[in-house]
Each structure stands twice: as C-alpha cells, then as structure tokens.
Amino acid sequence: MYYKLSGVTQRLTGAPAAAYNPQGLRPVVPPASPPMIFASPTKLVSEAGSQVEYLGANRVPDLQKAFQTADGVPVHLKRGYMDRLLYRSTMGLTVGGVLYCLMALYIAAQPRNK
C-alpha cells in the first residue's frame, strides 16, 4: 500500500495507486534507437597494416640517459637554459607574490585615518 501526507490532518494516509499515475504522464516506452552516424570505421584494420605510424622518432631512451646521469645537477634543471629560466622565473613570481600578500596584510591591518 502506498502512503501520502494528508494536507489537512498532517498525517500519513493510504493513497490509491492512481495517485502515482497522473494522466499527463505516459508509461515509459523505450524510443527506437537513432541510426549511428559513424556506423562503419573510417579505416579498416587490414588497410592500416601491423605498423603503427608515429609522429616522430622515439626520444625516450635518449631522455632517460640524460636524466639518469650522475652529474650533480637537479632533475628539474637537467635540460639546460630553458629549464633554468623557467625555474628562476617561477621562483621570482612566487617570492613576489608572497611579498605582495604580506604587504596587503600589513595595509589591511592598519587603522583608517578619519
């Protein structure tokens, strides 16, 4: 049995099953599936062959050798000038942001002059 809250007495009352099937709603009927736009693959497996085409040469072994050398340079600086530039600019912006936050906190802590 289904229950609903009575608006007059504010108590639960037994409700007929018709209350849960309003006239405006239809029973759920699964619609026909739409036709697939890309029903067939664009390139068949037999046409592609067994060789996969890459955009360039595999540089992973070279990079592994460069990063694993024991030359005392940190890993984040091993690739040269651009790494140093990126590291230093990031550190400069970080220090500048901290100083700006501290300055803003100092200004916000001062009482206003009237």
C-alpha positions in Angstrom: 0.0 0.0 0.0 1.2 3.5 -0.8 1.1 6.3 1.7 1.0 10.1 1.3 0.9 13.0 3.7 -2.6 14.5 4.2 -2.5 18.3 3.8 -5.4 18.7 6.3 -4.5 16.4 9.1 -0.7 16.3 8.5 -0.8 12.6 8.9 0.1 9.7 6.6 -2.9 8.3 4.8 -3.3 5.4 2.5 -3.3 6.6 -1.1 -4.8 4.8 -4.1 -2.4 3.7 -6.8 -4.0 6.2 -9.3 -2.4 9.0 -7.3 1.0 7.8 -8.5 0.0 7.6 -12.2 -1.1 11.1 -13.2 -3.0 11.4 -16.5 -0.4 13.7 -18.1 2.4 11.2 -17.9 2.7 8.3 -20.3 4.3 5.0 -19.4 8.0 4.8 -20.3 8.4 3.3 -23.8 11.9 3.0 -25.0 12.3 5.0 -28.2 13.7 3.5 -31.3 17.5 3.9 -31.3 18.7 6.6 -33.7 20.8 5.5 -36.6 24.5 5.6 -36.0 26.3 8.4 -37.7 29.7 6.7 -37.9 28.4 3.1 -38.3 31.4 1.9 -40.2 35.1 2.5 -39.2 36.9 5.1 -41.2 39.9 2.9 -41.8 39.8 -0.9 -41.8 42.3 -2.8 -39.7 43.5 -4.6 -42.8 44.3 -1.3 -44.5 46.2 0.0 -41.5 48.6 -2.9 -41.5 50.6 -4.0 -38.5 52.9 -1.0 -38.4 51.7 2.0 -36.4 52.7 5.4 -37.7 54.2 7.8 -35.1 54.7 11.5 -35.4 58.4 11.3 -34.8 61.3 9.3 -33.5 61.2 7.7 -30.1 63.2 10.0 -27.8 62.5 8.3 -24.5 65.8 6.3 -24.3 67.8 9.4 -25.0 65.9 11.4 -22.3 66.3 8.5 -19.9 70.1 8.6 -20.4 70.2 12.4 -19.9 68.1 12.4 -16.8 69.9 9.4 -15.2 73.4 10.7 -15.5 75.1 11.5 -12.1 76.4 15.0 -12.8 75.2 16.7 -9.6 72.5 18.8 -11.5 69.0 18.5 -10.1 66.5 16.7 -12.3 64.4 19.8 -12.9 67.4 21.7 -14.4 68.9 18.9 -16.5 67.7 20.1 -19.9 69.6 23.3 -19.9 69.0 27.0 -20.3 65.2 26.9 -20.7 64.8 24.9 -17.5 66.9 27.4 -15.6 64.9 30.3 -17.0 61.6 28.6 -16.1 62.8 27.7 -12.6 64.1 31.2 -11.8 61.0 33.0 -13.2 58.7 30.7 -11.2 60.7 31.3 -8.0 60.8 35.1 -8.7 57.0 35.2 -9.2 56.5 33.1 -6.1 58.6 35.4 -3.9 57.0 38.4 -5.4 53.5 37.0 -4.7 54.4 36.3 -1.1 55.8 39.8 -0.6 52.7 41.3 -2.2 50.4 39.2 0.1 52.4 40.3 3.2 52.2 43.9 2.1 48.4 43.6 1.6 48.0 42.1 5.0 50.1 44.9 6.6 48.0 47.6 4.9 44.7 45.8 5.9 45.9 45.7 9.5 46.4 49.4 9.7 43.5 51.5 11.1 42.0 54.0 8.8 42.6 57.7 9.4 39.4 59.8 9.5 
